[in-house]
Amino acid sequence: MTQAGWRLVGPDGFDDADWELIESRGLLMGGHLVHGERKFPVIVYDPYRLTQDVEAETNHGGIFYEGNVIAVQDLSRKTAEATVSRLAAAGFLDWMLG
């Protein structure tokens, strides 16, 4: 899906069966936001999985850090791609091109 030149792509060899697994896990790792020839890593979470990972990492004084994280209410291919379109349309991804 594209909006203002942006699209979300999964890891190499990613297919529809992989999206089913992603939906059940609530986490897409190894994805990229692509604009023209430029490619930026991205991680997409659902709120439940994000909360689990944050709590696991921050217990006992740890730190949770992941660059380029997007959280969506319900992680599916449709919602992830729609979210990228909304972010692009609102200009939230423009900083990566500057």
MARTORTI-791386 format. One line per 4 residues: their letters; for each residue x, z, y of N, C-alpha, C. Coordinates in steps of 0.1 Angstrom, whole numbers, plus 2048, in hexadecimal, padded with zeros to 3 digits. Example, Ala and Ser with C-alpha at 12.3 -4.5 7.8 and 13.67 -1.06 7.14 Angstrom:
MARTORTI-791386
as) 884,84E,7C7,87B,84E,7D3,884,84E,7DF; 880,847,7EA,889,847,7F5,881,84F,800;
end
This chain:
MARTORTI-791386
mtqa) 809,800,7F4,800,800,800,809,800,80C; 805,7F9,817,80D,7F8,823,805,7FC,82F; 80B,802,838,806,804,846,811,805,84F; 811,7FC,859,81C,7FC,863,829,7F9,85B;
gwrl) 829,7F1,850,835,7ED,849,83A,7F7,83E; 833,803,83D,837,80D,833,830,80B,826; 837,80E,81B,831,80F,80E,838,81A,806; 830,820,7FD,835,82A,7F4,838,823,7E6;
vgpd) 844,825,7E1,848,820,7D4,84D,82B,7CB; 84A,82A,7BE,84E,834,7B5,85D,831,7B1; 862,839,7A8,86F,837,7A2,870,829,79B; 87B,824,798,87D,817,791,876,818,784;
gfdd) 86E,80E,780,867,80D,774,85A,815,774; 856,81A,77F,84A,822,780,83E,81A,77E; 834,81F,776,828,817,773,81B,820,774; 810,81A,770,803,822,771,803,82E,768;
adwe) 809,82D,75C,80A,839,753,812,844,75A; 81C,841,761,824,84B,768,81B,852,773; 812,84A,779,80A,851,783,800,85B,77D; 7FC,858,771,7F3,862,76A,7FB,86F,768;
lies) 808,86E,764,810,87A,762,812,881,76F; 815,879,77A,817,87F,787,80B,887,78C; 7FF,882,789,7F3,889,78D,7F1,896,786; 7F5,896,779,7F4,8A3,772,7FE,8AD,776;
rgll) 80A,8A8,77A,815,8B1,77E,814,8B5,78D; 80D,8AD,795,80C,8B1,7A3,818,8AE,7AB; 821,8A5,7A6,82E,8A3,7AC,833,895,7A9; 837,88E,7B4,83E,881,7B3,84C,883,7B9;
mggh) 856,882,7B0,864,883,7B4,86A,875,7B2; 874,872,7B9,87A,865,7B8,873,859,7BE; 869,85C,7C6,862,852,7CD,869,84F,7DA; 865,844,7E0,86B,83F,7ED,860,83A,7F6;
lvhg) 863,83C,803,85C,835,80E,864,829,811; 85E,81D,811,865,811,814,860,80A,820; 869,806,829,865,7FF,835,86F,7F3,836; 86A,7E7,834,874,7DC,834,87E,7DE,829;
erkf) 88B,7DD,82D,896,7DF,824,89A,7ED,823; 894,7F6,82B,898,804,82B,890,80C,821; 897,816,81B,891,81E,811,894,82D,813; 88A,835,813,88C,844,816,886,84C,80A;
pviv) 88E,855,805,888,85D,7FA,87D,866,7FF; 873,868,7F6,868,871,7F9,863,878,7EC; 85E,884,7EE,858,88C,7E4,84A,88F,7E8; 840,88C,7DF,832,88F,7E2,82D,89A,7D8;
ydpy) 827,8A4,7DE,821,8AF,7D7,812,8B1,7D9; 80C,8B7,7CF,7FF,8BC,7D2,801,8CB,7D6; 7F7,8D1,7DD,7F9,8DF,7E2,7FC,8E9,7D7; 7F6,8E8,7CB,7F8,8F1,7C1,806,8F1,7BC;
rltq) 80B,8E5,7B9,819,8E4,7B4,823,8E8,7BF; 821,8E4,7CB,82A,8E8,7D6,82A,8F7,7D7; 81F,8FE,7D7,81F,90D,7D7,827,913,7CC; 825,90D,7C0,82D,912,7B4,83C,911,7B6;
dvea) 840,905,7BB,84E,903,7BD,854,90B,7C8; 84D,90D,7D3,851,915,7DE,853,924,7D9; 848,929,7D2,849,937,7CD,854,939,7C4; 856,92F,7BA,861,931,7B1,86F,931,7B7;
etnh) 871,928,7C1,87E,927,7C8,880,933,7D1; 876,938,7D8,878,943,7E2,877,951,7DC; 873,952,7D0,874,960,7CA,882,965,7CA; 883,972,7CD,890,979,7CD,899,973,7D8;
ggif) 894,96E,7E3,89C,96A,7EE,8A1,95C,7EE; 89C,954,7E5,8A1,946,7E4,89B,93E,7EF; 89F,931,7F0,89A,928,7FA,894,91C,7F4; 889,917,7F9,883,90A,7F5,887,900,800;
yegn) 88D,8F5,7FC,88F,8EA,806,88E,8DD,7FE; 886,8D4,803,885,8C7,7FF,883,8BE,80B; 88C,8B4,80D,88A,8AB,818,880,8A1,815; 879,89C,820,86F,892,81E,864,895,814;
viav) 85E,8A0,816,853,8A4,80D,846,8A1,814; 83C,89C,80C,82F,899,811,826,8A1,807; 81C,8A8,80C,812,8B0,804,805,8A9,806; 7FE,8A7,7FB,7F0,8A1,7FB,7E7,8AA,7F3;
qdls) 7DA,8AA,7F7,7D1,8B2,7F0,7D0,8B0,7E1; 7D0,8A4,7DD,7CE,8A0,7CF,7D7,894,7CC; 7E2,896,7C5,7EC,88C,7C3,7E7,882,7B9; 7E5,876,7BE,7E3,86A,7B6,7E9,85E,7BD;
rkta) 7EA,853,7B7,7F0,847,7BD,7E8,844,7CA; 7DB,844,7C9,7D2,841,7D4,7D4,84A,7E0; 7D4,857,7DE,7D6,861,7E9,7E4,860,7EF; 7EE,85E,7E6,7FC,85E,7EB,7FE,852,7F4;
eatv) 7F9,846,7EF,7FA,83A,7F7,7F2,83B,804; 7E6,840,803,7DE,842,80F,7E4,84B,819; 7EB,856,814,7F2,85F,81D,7FD,858,824; 805,850,81D,810,849,824,80A,840,82F;
srla) 7FF,839,82C,7F9,831,836,7F5,839,842; 7EF,844,840,7EA,84D,84B,7F6,852,853; 801,856,84D,80D,85B,854,813,850,85C; 814,844,856,81A,838,85D,811,834,869;
aagf) 804,834,867,7FB,830,872,7FC,83A,87E; 7FE,847,87B,7FF,851,885,80D,852,88B; 817,84A,886,824,84A,88C,82D,855,886; 829,85C,87C,831,867,877,83E,863,870;
ldwm) 83E,856,86B,84A,851,864,853,849,86D; 850,847,87A,858,840,883,866,845,885; 868,852,884,875,858,886,87F,853,87C; 87B,84F,871,884,84A,866,88A,83C,86A;
lg) 883,836,873,888,828,877,890,828,883; 891,833,88A,898,834,897,8A6,835,896;
end
